[in-house]
Amino acid sequence: MSYAQAAKEGGSPLGSLVILLPLLLLFYFLGIRPGRKRMQQMQQVQGALAPGREVVTTAGLYGTVTDVDESTGDITLEIAPGVNARFDRRAVMRIVDPLPEAITADGDETT
């Protein structure tokens, strides 16, 4: 008996639910959940912007935050000594964490 015949005979809707539920769960865990997590991370980064923080923009430009304008959502980055550029706050991809001072270039810890 084919699926079409079972549907004509009033097949159980439970079979459709058994197929639909895992598909919905898969869609949630592969599509919606990672997007929400990524959005929360971006909001944390944008909330932590303050003068003196070194950041990377979505275009790959490194700079140091010199000013944060809360009213417009803009930040000013110093991209070279004496060269400032204004960016939208959403253009910041991540905050650069400097290497800990206790670790040297060859990877040995200093005491």
Beta strands, then each sheet from edge to edge (+ up, - down):
strand 1: 54-57
strand 2: 62-69
strand 3: 74-80
strand 4: 83-88
strand 5: 92-95
sheet 1: 4+ 3- 2+ 1- 5+
end
